[in-house]
Amino acid sequence: MTRVTDGWTLAVILGLACMTVLTRCFFFILDKPWSLPDWAHRALQYAPVAALAGVVIPEVVMANGHLVSTWQDARLFAGLAGVAVYFWRRSVLLTLILGMAVYLPLHLGLGW
């Protein structure tokens, strides 16, 4: 490596560090209290659900970048069981437990 490359590397690292500190400490730097508008508070209530759905649903209904083409997929049955128990008991822990209790025997036992 040359001196110029090392200088650029150091400059990039310092710049990224400054940006990280600035963005993470932004609310501490302000001199007066700041709050989000009501519409933003309402939107943030749905953000975890939307993020979870955006990660979980594609994983359940897709395999290798394509929609699942057969009903013999353990993820489909585990997802349906998890949704059913969640709407029945409203418990995330029971949803995870039942989903895995359905998934593991089908995946390991039947090879789905």
C-alpha positions, 0 to 999 in steps of 0.5 A: 500500500502507498502513503496516499492509500493509507491517508484515504483509508484513514480519512474515510474511517474518521469521516464515517466515525464522525457521521456515526457519532453525529447521527447517534448523538443527534438528540443529545446535542439539541438544546431543547426537547424534541418530539415526533409528530403524532403521525410519526408516533402512529407510524412507528407503532406499525414499523415492527410488524411491517419489518417482521412481515417483510422478513418472515413472509418471504422466508415462509412462502419462497424457496431459492428465490421462487414461490413454493410450488408444493404443499409439502413444505414444513414452513407452510404448515408451521406458519399456519400453525403459528398464525392460528395459535397467535390469533387464538392466544395472542402469545408470541412465545406460544406462536414460536413454540408451536411453529417450531413444534410443527416445523421440526417433525415435518422437516426432520422426520419427513424431509419436507 
